[in-house]
């Protein structure tokens, strides 16, 4: 998935819409869909740039941990299968 806007740009767009009070004008100016704007607002609303960076690093760490758990679960299942066949 290609990221067209950075977290900094997204937060700036959201603050711009908040200050201006007209989300539709900001959406049109930045050529984004309403769905994208409201998804961004749900995810990044009220965050500062440093918070958004921290959120991205935590999401990346979470994905890596999930992958590790999946791999360990497969290893465990494989070992259980091997042990059950030996008995």
ABEGO torsion letter per residue (X at the ends): XBBABBAAAAAAAAAAAAAAGBAAAAAAAAGBBAAAAAAAAAAABGBBAAAAAAAAAAAAAAAAAAAAAAAAAAAAAAAAAAAAAAX
